[in-house]
Every structure is written in C-alpha cells, then in structure tokens.
Amino acid sequence: MSLDEALLDQVGENGRTGCLRFYFWDQPTLSLGYFQSHRSRDRHTFSQACPLVRRSTGGGAIVHAEELTYSLVLPVRHASQVTRLYEICHQTLIAELSTRGIVATRWGQARRGSVGDEPFLCFLRRSEDDIVIGRHKIAGSAQRRRRGGVLQHGSVLLRKTCHAPELAGIEDLSALRIDPYELARRWSARLGDCLGVGLCRGRPTAGEVEQAARYRSQKFGNRQWTHRR
C-alpha cells in the first residue's frame, strides 16, 4: 500500500505514465477501510489473529489471505470520467472469467436496491460496480484521487479462508481452480486493450522506493495511523 501511494505521487507530480500492479500479502492481514474504527475489528472473531492495517480508501474491512490484490495508477487525463475505471476494470475481469465458463456479473446488473446496514467486511457489502457470482461478491474496488492522479485498487477473492470462512471465493462457487498469476496476466492484457495503453514490465524507481519507505513509516506501518479512529 505504501508503494501504491508513492506511485500516486509520481503520476500526479512527475507525469509518470501509470502503473498496474498485482500482489499478495506475505501473511493473512486485515485491512480496515479509512473511516472504520480499529475497535470494530472485535466484531469479526475469525480474523483476530491477523495483523491490522488501515487503507487510505474507504469501504469495509478486507481479509487479505486467499485473494489477489490489484492497483492501477493513472494520470487523470487518461480517464476523463475516472468513475469509468470501475467499469473498465470490472468488465474486463468478468470477460476473462467468462472464458473459463464462470458467469460473473456486476451487482448493479444482478440486483438493485439497499442492502441495509453496512457489514464489517467489505465482501459482505454491495455497491453497483461490485462483481458477484450469484449473490456472492468476489471482487470490489475503491479509488483515491490526488494532484492529477487516480489510484484504484481492489481485491479478488479466490477461495475461502479460515480467517473469513463466511466468504466464498471464485473457486468455491465455480469448482474451478484459478491460477492467480495466469489470471493477472490475461486480465492485464484485457485492461491494456480497453484503456488503449501498452503495458511493459518495470520496477519502481529508487525515488519511489524511498517515498514508499516514508509512507510505511508515517502511515501504513504506523500504529498511530492504524488506530487513528
């Protein structure tokens, strides 16, 4: 998350062309949405042993275990309507899943209307652009905009985990084994085509790594930031 934040700085300030990343977490971790109270984690028994962090975007808590995290950083000029990024990212994922015989849809297409009080976990909440298989949410995203750049990140739930056994993932719902590396490769190709940009492999610059280290110290790895609410 610290590197995502550093990349957002670069794309906004120095004209970086953008970056698409996919990553896993090195241990099962619970990330709170920006506005959630850290005390609210007591509402979820199964993730009590997980380390706690706080995201810079809103929404419900996510158990980062059997899931794939993605982040996309772009200059605002690449998306005159930045809200379309939700549609682009999610529709390309839906299209990729369909090639495997998995029928996924946007929640707005499956069912409209209120779902009542917001649950603690993000994957028990629903918004129009969320991706569902049946009534089960398997992917969602959030955005942050700053100084000419936009960061969109999200989570794709691959399979059930003991840290959130109430959530079913793609494999549980489809009975198909998903290789996350292959999913990321094929999904990124679709994203590039849809965004009209070429993708090439790269590494963060020394400046981005240094900035990420500062964000880790000041925010995402800092207890004061995590417990600020």
Buried (B, 14 or more C-beta within 10 A) or exposed (E): BBBBBBBBBBBBEEEBBBBBBBBEBEEBBBBBBBEBEBEBBEEBEBBEEBBBBBBBBBBBBBBBBBBBBBBBBBBBEBBEEBEEBBBBBBBBBBBBBEEEEBEBBBBBEBEEEEEEEBBBBBBBBBBEBBBBBEEBBBBBBBBBEBEEBBBBBBBBBBBBBEBBEEBBBBBBBBEEEBEBEEBBEBBBEBBBEBBEEEBEEEEBBEEBEEBBBEBBEEBBBBEEBBEEB
